[in-house]
Amino acid sequence: MNLSVAIVVLTAVVCTSAEIPHETVYVLGCLEKTKVEAEAELQLDGEEVVYAEFQSGQEVWTLPEFLGPFSSSTVRNFYKNAVKGRRLCRDALALWIFEEKSPPEVKDAPESTIYPRAEEELGVENTLICFANHFYPPPVKVNWTKNGLEVTEGTSLSRYYPNEDGTFHQFSSLSFTPQEGDVYGCTVEHTALEDPKTRFWEYEVREVSGSSAGPAVFCGVGLTLGLLGVAIGTFLYVKGQQFN
């Protein structure tokens, strides 16, 4: 049974030397799988800055320190606080399981979408992103296919990141070169899904000549109607002068 203590979110506002306010969020949580696992990370304005890598016994920076206002004690003592928090989280989880007497397992199925990182062009290397969001518990498993065949080369899977509502999100990417007729799929697997969920992406050929013809036609029609209006106005004016 996968159980977890509610994620603890501590929010503080810090300022840079230019007196620009930033929101710093400290996230701590733990869950029971085959063993109790803990997660701790620090976010700055919604972006992950640093997370605790408990297996290697160190913090891992995902954003360079010089890019943000990291003078607060929360940042300086991040890993030390993460270790203390993990211990506290484990104790709280054990107590909660004991008090609840085998509480029911909570699950949320992921939502998924697939899209290219940059505007796609035929023959130009690009990256497909498969985004899984609002799932619990973490993580998800993602498989890629090209024209129905499994693809493993050029794929990657990110860490899972917490959302404010207690769920998680995760990215998977695939390096590819768009070609006409190729169909790519990303399949997301999760314990809350009865069946894996697959999303597909295919290059769409743009009809440049057709799209450019539209404005030209409308412009021509508009010009014709405009000239017709001038002709009618002139005709009525001449007729009026004759009657006068």
Long-range contacts (C-beta under 8 A, 24 or more apart in sequence): 1-32, 1-102, 1-105, 2-31, 2-32, 2-33, 2-105, 2-137, 2-191, 3-31, 3-32, 3-93, 3-96, 3-97, 3-103, 3-105, 4-29, 4-30, 4-31, 4-32, 4-93, 4-106, 4-137, 5-29, 5-30, 5-31, 5-89, 5-92, 5-93, 5-96, 6-166, 7-162, 7-166, 8-85, 8-89, 9-164, 10-74, 12-72, 12-74, 14-69, 14-71, 14-72, 15-69, 16-68, 16-69, 17-69, 22-68, 22-69, 24-72, 24-74, 24-75, 26-74, 26-81, 27-162, 28-82, 28-85, 28-86, 28-89, 29-89, 29-162, 30-86, 30-89, 30-90, 30-93, 31-93, 31-137, 31-138, 32-93, 32-97, 36-90, 36-93, 38-85, 38-86, 38-89, 38-90, 39-162, 40-78, 40-81, 40-82, 40-85, 40-86, 41-161, 41-162, 42-74, 42-75, 42-78, 44-68, 44-69, 48-161, 49-75, 50-75, 50-78, 51-159, 52-78, 52-79, 52-82, 52-83, 52-86, 54-82, 54-83, 54-86, 106-136, 106-137, 107-136, 107-137, 107-191, 107-192, 108-134, 108-135, 108-136, 108-167, 108-192, 109-135, 109-190, 109-192, 109-193, 109-197, 110-134, 110-135, 110-140, 110-188, 110-190, 110-192, 110-193, 110-197, 111-135, 112-186, 112-188, 112-197, 112-199, 113-199, 114-184, 114-185, 114-186, 114-199, 114-200, 114-201, 115-201, 116-178, 116-201, 117-173, 120-178, 120-203, 121-178, 122-178, 122-179, 122-180, 122-203, 123-177, 123-178, 123-179, 124-177, 124-178, 125-175, 125-176, 125-177, 126-175, 126-176, 126-177, 126-178, 127-173, 127-174, 127-175, 127-176, 128-173, 128-174, 128-176, 128-184, 128-186, 128-201, 129-171, 129-172, 129-173, 130-171, 130-172, 130-173, 130-174, 130-186, 130-188, 130-199, 131-169, 131-170, 131-171, 132-169, 132-170, 132-171, 132-172, 132-188, 132-190, 133-163, 133-167, 133-169, 134-163, 134-165, 134-167, 134-168, 134-169, 135-167, 135-168, 135-169, 135-170, 135-190, 135-192, 136-166, 136-167, 136-168, 136-192, 137-168, 137-191, 138-168, 138-170, 139-168, 139-170, 140-170, 140-188, 140-189, 140-190, 141-188, 141-189, 141-190, 142-170, 142-172, 142-186, 142-187, 142-188, 142-189, 143-186, 143-187, 143-189, 143-196, 144-172, 144-174, 144-184, 144-185, 144-186, 144-187, 145-184, 145-185, 145-186, 145-187, 146-176, 146-182, 146-183, 146-184, 146-185, 147-182, 147-183, 148-183, 148-185, 151-184, 178-203, 179-203, 180-205
